[in-house]
Amino acid sequence: MTSQIINAFKSNPSHDELRAMDRDLRFYPSQVENPTTLSAEDVAAFNRDGYLKGIQICDEPEITGHRAFFDEQLAKAEAAGLGSFSLSSGHLKYAKIYDLMHHRKIIARVSDLLGPEIIGLAAHYFCKLPNDGTTVSWHQDASYWPLTPSKTVTVWLAIDAADLGNGCMRFVSGSHHAGQLEFRASEASENNVLNQTVEDVEQYGSLVDDELKAGEISIHSDLLLHSSHYNESDRRRCGLTLRYCTPDVRAVPGFNWEKEGVLINCSDPSGHWGHPPRPERDFEIA
């Protein structure tokens, strides 16, 4: 791990704990028949390929404001001796990120895939500094998460433009249909921001570069194989991940993931999700 990640409540399971969990990790296609913002072809493409990309959400003034906000938080993190990947659980710490999680354009598209009732699970900046030597090895998000069933998507909002030169994400198209894949612990030589590596990924589908303009998003299934290479440029590459799931998803007890889940256009009669409120003041890094 190249930088400390500070979560508000939750802890991350070990490899052995993840493998021992009784989770339903198979792809559940979108059942939305009458999408309101995406097209029916978009929904079919997501079901087939496991991702959508190049969807504009923020215009230039809006994304410039979000970039300035991140610049400020990154400067504070670095002053405290933390790295560029340390800003996690952002929706619990910053009103601006909480509001981004509820952005009407994002919610409209996520709802067209998951249905009208959704849970906002997490928000985490993934920032590769210029000439950054870190990678994110091939992995599936669901493999890391103590959640079941696998009905979660990740929205990746480009705070900076992302391309091959500065280490954009790459997808293995269609790999979400393979279910959970075996992984190994990442080796130190990989300099992986995370700690899992899936090998020989080309057997699961074709590789796709997730190049995005600042202000655009991609959306991918929690079972889709993805990675990103080193940032070999003199440009930063920052994205904000926003995770969403359906209300029937449950967190495996013992790791407190349920405490960070925010109800969006839904109720929770079971009381499973913590539904934390919008932060009244910004988190101060000690």
DRENDO-1510 file (C-alpha; in Angstrom, 1 decimal, always signed):
<recs>
REC; n; res; u; v; w
REC; 1; MET; +0.0; +0.0; +0.0 .
REC; 2; THR; +1.4; +3.3; -1.0 .
REC; 3; SER; -0.7; +5.6; +1.2 .
REC; 4; GLN; -2.8; +5.5; +4.2 .
REC; 5; ILE; -6.6; +5.3; +3.5 .
REC; 6; ILE; -8.7; +6.6; +6.3 .
REC; 7; ASN; -12.2; +5.2; +6.5 .
REC; 8; ALA; -14.8; +6.7; +8.8 .
REC; 9; PHE; -16.4; +3.5; +10.2 .
REC; 10; LYS; -15.6; +0.5; +8.2 .
REC; 11; SER; -12.7; -1.9; +8.1 .
REC; 12; ASN; -11.5; -4.0; +5.2 .
REC; 13; PRO; -11.5; -7.8; +5.4 .
REC; 14; SER; -8.3; -9.9; +4.9 .
REC; 15; HIS; -7.9; -12.2; +1.9 .
REC; 16; ASP; -8.7; -15.2; +4.1 .
REC; 17; GLU; -11.8; -13.5; +5.5 .
REC; 18; LEU; -13.0; -12.6; +2.1 .
REC; 19; ARG; -12.6; -16.2; +0.8 .
REC; 20; ALA; -14.5; -17.6; +3.8 .
REC; 21; MET; -17.6; -15.3; +3.3 .
REC; 22; ASP; -20.8; -16.8; +2.0 .
REC; 23; ARG; -21.5; -14.2; -0.8 .
REC; 24; ASP; -23.6; -14.3; -3.9 .
REC; 25; LEU; -21.1; -13.0; -6.5 .
REC; 26; ARG; -22.8; -13.5; -9.8 .
REC; 27; PHE; -23.9; -10.8; -12.2 .
REC; 28; TYR; -27.5; -9.6; -12.0 .
REC; 29; PRO; -28.4; -7.8; -15.2 .
REC; 30; SER; -30.3; -4.6; -15.1 .
REC; 31; GLN; -34.1; -5.2; -15.1 .
REC; 32; VAL; -35.0; -1.6; -15.9 .
REC; 33; GLU; -37.3; -1.7; -18.9 .
REC; 34; ASN; -38.1; +2.0; -19.3 .
REC; 35; PRO; -35.0; +4.0; -18.5 .
REC; 36; THR; -35.5; +7.7; -18.3 .
REC; 37; THR; -32.0; +9.1; -19.0 .
REC; 38; LEU; -30.0; +6.3; -20.5 .
REC; 39; SER; -31.3; +4.6; -23.6 .
REC; 40; ALA; -32.5; +1.0; -23.8 .
REC; 41; GLU; -29.4; +0.4; -25.9 .
REC; 42; ASP; -27.2; +1.8; -23.1 .
REC; 43; VAL; -28.8; -0.6; -20.6 .
REC; 44; ALA; -28.4; -3.5; -22.9 .
REC; 45; ALA; -24.7; -2.5; -23.5 .
REC; 46; PHE; -24.1; -2.4; -19.7 .
REC; 47; ASN; -25.6; -5.8; -19.3 .
REC; 48; ARG; -23.5; -7.2; -22.1 .
REC; 49; ASP; -20.2; -5.4; -21.6 .
REC; 50; GLY; -20.3; -4.5; -17.9 .
REC; 51; TYR; -19.6; -0.8; -18.3 .
REC; 52; LEU; -20.7; +2.5; -19.9 .
REC; 53; LYS; -18.3; +5.4; -20.4 .
REC; 54; GLY; -17.9; +8.9; -21.7 .
REC; 55; ILE; -21.1; +10.3; -20.1 .
REC; 56; GLN; -20.9; +14.0; -19.4 .
REC; 57; ILE; -22.1; +15.1; -16.0 .
REC; 58; CYS; -20.3; +18.3; -15.1 .
REC; 59; ASP; -19.7; +21.3; -17.4 .
REC; 60; GLU; -16.4; +23.1; -17.2 .
REC; 61; PRO; -17.2; +25.6; -14.4 .
REC; 62; GLU; -18.7; +22.8; -12.3 .
REC; 63; ILE; -15.8; +20.4; -12.6 .
REC; 64; THR; -13.3; +23.3; -12.1 .
REC; 65; GLY; -15.0; +23.9; -8.7 .
REC; 66; HIS; -14.8; +20.2; -7.8 .
REC; 67; ARG; -11.1; +20.2; -8.9 .
REC; 68; ALA; -10.3; +23.2; -6.7 .
REC; 69; PHE; -12.0; +21.5; -3.7 .
REC; 70; PHE; -9.9; +18.4; -4.2 .
REC; 71; ASP; -6.8; +20.4; -4.6 .
REC; 72; GLU; -7.5; +22.0; -1.2 .
REC; 73; GLN; -8.1; +18.6; +0.5 .
REC; 74; LEU; -5.1; +17.0; -1.1 .
REC; 75; ALA; -2.8; +19.8; +0.1 .
REC; 76; LYS; -4.1; +19.3; +3.6 .
REC; 77; ALA; -3.6; +15.5; +3.4 .
REC; 78; GLU; +0.0; +15.9; +2.1 .
REC; 79; ALA; +0.8; +18.5; +4.8 .
REC; 80; ALA; -0.3; +15.8; +7.3 .
REC; 81; GLY; +2.0; +13.2; +5.8 .
REC; 82; LEU; -0.7; +11.3; +3.9 .
REC; 83; GLY; -0.7; +10.3; +0.3 .
REC; 84; SER; -2.9; +11.1; -2.7 .
REC; 85; PHE; -5.1; +8.0; -2.2 .
REC; 86; SER; -5.9; +8.7; +1.4 .
REC; 87; LEU; -9.2; +10.6; +1.0 .
REC; 88; SER; -11.8; +7.9; +1.5 .
REC; 89; SER; -15.4; +7.8; +3.0 .
REC; 90; GLY; -15.7; +11.3; +1.5 .
REC; 91; HIS; -19.5; +11.5; +1.7 .
REC; 92; LEU; -19.2; +11.2; +5.5 .
REC; 93; LYS; -16.6; +13.9; +5.8 .
REC; 94; TYR; -17.4; +16.6; +3.2 .
REC; 95; ALA; -20.8; +18.1; +2.3 .
REC; 96; LYS; -19.6; +18.7; -1.2 .
REC; 97; ILE; -18.9; +15.0; -1.8 .
REC; 98; TYR; -22.2; +14.0; -0.1 .
REC; 99; ASP; -24.0; +16.3; -2.5 .
REC; 100; LEU; -22.0; +14.8; -5.5 .
REC; 101; MET; -23.2; +11.4; -4.3 .
REC; 102; HIS; -26.8; +12.8; -4.7 .
REC; 103; HIS; -26.1; +14.6; -8.0 .
REC; 104; ARG; -29.3; +14.4; -10.0 .
REC; 105; LYS; -27.5; +13.5; -13.3 .
REC; 106; ILE; -25.5; +10.7; -11.7 .
REC; 107; ILE; -28.5; +9.4; -9.8 .
REC; 108; ALA; -30.7; +9.4; -12.9 .
REC; 109; ARG; -28.2; +7.1; -14.7 .
REC; 110; VAL; -27.5; +4.8; -11.8 .
REC; 111; SER; -31.3; +4.4; -11.3 .
REC; 112; ASP; -31.6; +3.5; -14.9 .
REC; 113; LEU; -29.3; +0.5; -14.2 .
REC; 114; LEU; -30.1; -0.5; -10.6 .
REC; 115; GLY; -33.7; +0.8; -10.3 .
REC; 116; PRO; -35.2; +3.8; -8.6 .
REC; 117; GLU; -34.3; +2.9; -5.1 .
REC; 118; ILE; -30.5; +2.9; -4.3 .
REC; 119; ILE; -28.0; +3.0; -1.5 .
REC; 120; GLY; -25.0; +5.4; -1.7 .
REC; 121; LEU; -22.2; +3.1; -0.4 .
REC; 122; ALA; -18.9; +4.9; -0.6 .
REC; 123; ALA; -16.8; +7.8; -2.0 .
REC; 124; HIS; -13.1; +7.6; -2.6 .
REC; 125; TYR; -10.6; +9.7; -4.6 .
REC; 126; PHE; -8.1; +7.8; -6.7 .
REC; 127; CYS; -5.4; +10.3; -7.5 .
REC; 128; LYS; -2.2; +9.5; -9.4 .
REC; 129; LEU; +0.3; +12.4; -9.2 .
REC; 130; PRO; +2.5; +13.2; -12.2 .
REC; 131; ASN; +5.0; +10.5; -12.9 .
REC; 132; ASP; +3.4; +8.4; -10.1 .
REC; 133; GLY; +4.9; +5.0; -9.8 .
REC; 134; THR; +1.7; +3.3; -8.5 .
REC; 135; THR; -0.6; +0.9; -10.3 .
REC; 136; VAL; -4.0; -0.6; -9.6 .
REC; 137; SER; -3.7; -4.2; -10.5 .
REC; 138; TRP; -6.4; -6.2; -12.3 .
REC; 139; HIS; -9.2; -6.8; -9.9 .
REC; 140; GLN; -13.0; -7.0; -9.3 .
REC; 141; ASP; -14.5; -4.5; -6.9 .
REC; 142; ALA; -16.9; -7.1; -5.5 .
REC; 143; SER; -14.0; -9.4; -4.5 .
REC; 144; TYR; -12.9; -6.8; -1.9 .
REC; 145; TRP; -16.2; -6.0; -0.5 .
REC; 146; PRO; -18.1; -7.8; +2.4 .
REC; 147; LEU; -21.4; -7.4; +0.5 .
REC; 148; THR; -24.0; -9.8; -0.9 .
REC; 149; PRO; -25.5; -10.1; -3.5 .
REC; 150; SER; -23.4; -8.6; -6.2 .
REC; 151; LYS; -25.7; -5.7; -7.2 .
REC; 152; THR; -23.3; -2.7; -7.0 .
REC; 153; VAL; -21.9; -0.3; -9.5 .
REC; 154; THR; -19.0; +2.2; -9.4 .
REC; 155; VAL; -19.3; +5.6; -10.9 .
REC; 156; TRP; -15.9; +7.1; -11.8 .
REC; 157; LEU; -16.0; +10.9; -12.1 .
REC; 158; ALA; -13.0; +12.3; -13.9 .
REC; 159; ILE; -11.8; +15.3; -11.8 .
REC; 160; ASP; -8.9; +15.6; -14.3 .
REC; 161; ALA; -8.9; +14.3; -17.8 .
REC; 162; ALA; -7.9; +10.6; -17.9 .
REC; 163; ASP; -6.1; +9.0; -20.8 .
REC; 164; LEU; -3.5; +6.3; -21.5 .
REC; 165; GLY; -0.7; +8.7; -20.9 .
REC; 166; ASN; -1.6; +9.6; -17.3 .
REC; 167; GLY; -2.9; +6.1; -16.3 .
REC; 168; CYS; -6.6; +5.9; -17.1 .
REC; 169; MET; -8.6; +2.8; -16.1 .
REC; 170; ARG; -8.8; -0.2; -18.4 .
REC; 171; PHE; -11.7; -2.7; -18.5 .
REC; 172; VAL; -12.0; -6.3; -19.6 .
REC; 173; SER; -15.2; -6.1; -21.6 .
REC; 174; GLY; -17.7; -8.8; -20.6 .
REC; 175; SER; -15.6; -10.2; -17.8 .
REC; 176; HIS; -18.4; -9.6; -15.3 .
REC; 177; HIS; -20.2; -12.7; -16.6 .
REC; 178; ALA; -17.4; -14.9; -15.3 .
REC; 179; GLY; -18.5; -14.5; -11.6 .
REC; 180; GLN; -15.9; -14.1; -8.9 .
REC; 181; LEU; -12.4; -14.8; -10.2 .
REC; 182; GLU; -9.5; -16.2; -8.2 .
REC; 183; PHE; -6.9; -13.7; -7.2 .
REC; 184; ARG; -3.5; -13.7; -5.6 .
REC; 185; ALA; -1.9; -11.3; -3.1 .
REC; 186; SER; -0.1; -8.6; -5.0 .
REC; 187; GLU; +3.6; -8.6; -5.0 .
REC; 188; ALA; +5.6; -5.6; -3.7 .
REC; 189; SER; +7.1; -5.1; -7.2 .
REC; 190; GLU; +3.7; -4.3; -8.6 .
REC; 191; ASN; +3.4; -1.2; -6.4 .
REC; 192; ASN; -0.3; -1.8; -6.3 .
REC; 193; VAL; -2.5; +0.7; -4.5 .
REC; 194; LEU; -4.7; -2.2; -3.5 .
REC; 195; ASN; -3.6; -5.7; -2.6 .
REC; 196; GLN; -5.2; -8.2; -5.1 .
REC; 197; THR; -4.1; -9.3; -8.5 .
REC; 198; VAL; -6.0; -11.4; -11.1 .
REC; 199; GLU; -3.8; -12.9; -13.7 .
REC; 200; ASP; -4.2; -13.7; -17.4 .
REC; 201; VAL; -7.2; -11.4; -17.8 .
REC; 202; GLU; -7.3; -11.5; -21.6 .
REC; 203; GLN; -9.0; -14.8; -21.5 .
REC; 204; TYR; -12.1; -13.1; -20.1 .
REC; 205; GLY; -12.7; -10.5; -22.8 .
REC; 206; SER; -11.2; -7.7; -24.8 .
REC; 207; LEU; -9.3; -4.7; -23.2 .
REC; 208; VAL; -11.0; -1.3; -23.3 .
REC; 209; ASP; -9.3; +2.0; -22.3 .
REC; 210; ASP; -11.6; +4.1; -20.1 .
REC; 211; GLU; -10.4; +7.5; -21.4 .
REC; 212; LEU; -12.5; +10.3; -20.0 .
REC; 213; LYS; -12.7; +14.1; -20.3 .
REC; 214; ALA; -12.8; +16.0; -17.0 .
REC; 215; GLY; -16.5; +16.1; -15.9 .
REC; 216; GLU; -17.4; +12.8; -17.6 .
REC; 217; ILE; -18.1; +9.5; -15.8 .
REC; 218; SER; -17.9; +5.9; -16.5 .
REC; 219; ILE; -20.1; +3.3; -14.7 .
REC; 220; HIS; -18.9; -0.3; -14.2 .
REC; 221; SER; -20.3; -3.4; -12.6 .
REC; 222; ASP; -18.7; -4.6; -9.3 .
REC; 223; LEU; -17.7; -7.8; -11.1 .
REC; 224; LEU; -15.9; -6.2; -14.1 .
REC; 225; LEU; -12.2; -6.7; -14.2 .
REC; 226; HIS; -10.4; -3.4; -14.3 .
REC; 227; SER; -7.0; -1.9; -13.6 .
REC; 228; SER; -4.9; +1.2; -14.3 .
REC; 229; HIS; -1.2; +1.6; -15.2 .
REC; 230; TYR; +1.4; +4.0; -14.0 .
REC; 231; ASN; +1.0; +7.7; -14.7 .
REC; 232; GLU; +4.0; +8.3; -16.9 .
REC; 233; SER; +3.1; +11.9; -17.7 .
REC; 234; ASP; +3.6; +15.3; -16.1 .
REC; 235; ARG; -0.2; +15.6; -15.7 .
REC; 236; ARG; -2.2; +14.5; -12.6 .
REC; 237; ARG; -5.0; +12.0; -13.0 .
REC; 238; CYS; -7.7; +12.2; -10.3 .
REC; 239; GLY; -11.1; +10.6; -10.2 .
REC; 240; LEU; -13.8; +10.3; -7.6 .
REC; 241; THR; -15.4; +6.9; -7.2 .
REC; 242; LEU; -19.0; +6.8; -6.1 .
REC; 243; ARG; -20.4; +3.4; -5.2 .
REC; 244; TYR; -24.1; +2.5; -5.3 .
REC; 245; CYS; -26.1; -0.7; -4.6 .
REC; 246; THR; -29.7; -1.9; -4.5 .
REC; 247; PRO; -31.5; -1.8; -1.1 .
REC; 248; ASP; -31.5; -5.6; -0.9 .
REC; 249; VAL; -27.7; -5.8; -0.6 .
REC; 250; ARG; -26.5; -6.7; +2.8 .
REC; 251; ALA; -23.1; -6.1; +4.5 .
REC; 252; VAL; -21.5; -9.1; +6.1 .
REC; 253; PRO; -21.4; -8.5; +9.9 .
REC; 254; GLY; -18.2; -7.4; +11.6 .
REC; 255; PHE; -16.8; -4.8; +9.2 .
REC; 256; ASN; -19.3; -1.9; +9.6 .
REC; 257; TRP; -19.9; -1.3; +5.9 .
REC; 258; GLU; -23.6; -0.9; +6.5 .
REC; 259; LYS; -22.9; +2.2; +8.7 .
REC; 260; GLU; -21.7; +4.2; +5.7 .
REC; 261; GLY; -24.7; +3.4; +3.4 .
REC; 262; VAL; -26.9; +6.4; +2.6 .
REC; 263; LEU; -30.6; +5.9; +1.5 .
REC; 264; ILE; -31.3; +7.6; -1.8 .
REC; 265; ASN; -35.0; +7.6; -2.9 .
REC; 266; CYS; -35.7; +4.6; -0.7 .
REC; 267; SER; -36.7; +3.5; +2.8 .
REC; 268; ASP; -35.1; +0.8; +4.9 .
REC; 269; PRO; -37.7; -0.9; +7.1 .
REC; 270; SER; -35.0; -3.4; +8.3 .
REC; 271; GLY; -32.8; -0.7; +9.6 .
REC; 272; HIS; -29.8; -2.3; +8.0 .
REC; 273; TRP; -28.2; +0.8; +6.6 .
REC; 274; GLY; -26.8; +3.5; +8.8 .
REC; 275; HIS; -28.0; +6.4; +6.7 .
REC; 276; PRO; -25.5; +9.0; +8.1 .
REC; 277; PRO; -26.6; +12.6; +7.6 .
REC; 278; ARG; -25.0; +15.3; +5.4 .
REC; 279; PRO; -21.9; +16.5; +7.2 .
REC; 280; GLU; -22.4; +19.8; +8.9 .
REC; 281; ARG; -18.7; +20.8; +8.7 .
REC; 282; ASP; -15.8; +19.5; +6.7 .
REC; 283; PHE; -13.5; +16.9; +8.2 .
REC; 284; GLU; -10.2; +18.2; +9.4 .
REC; 285; ILE; -7.2; +16.0; +8.9 .
REC; 286; ALA; -5.2; +15.8; +12.1 .
</recs>
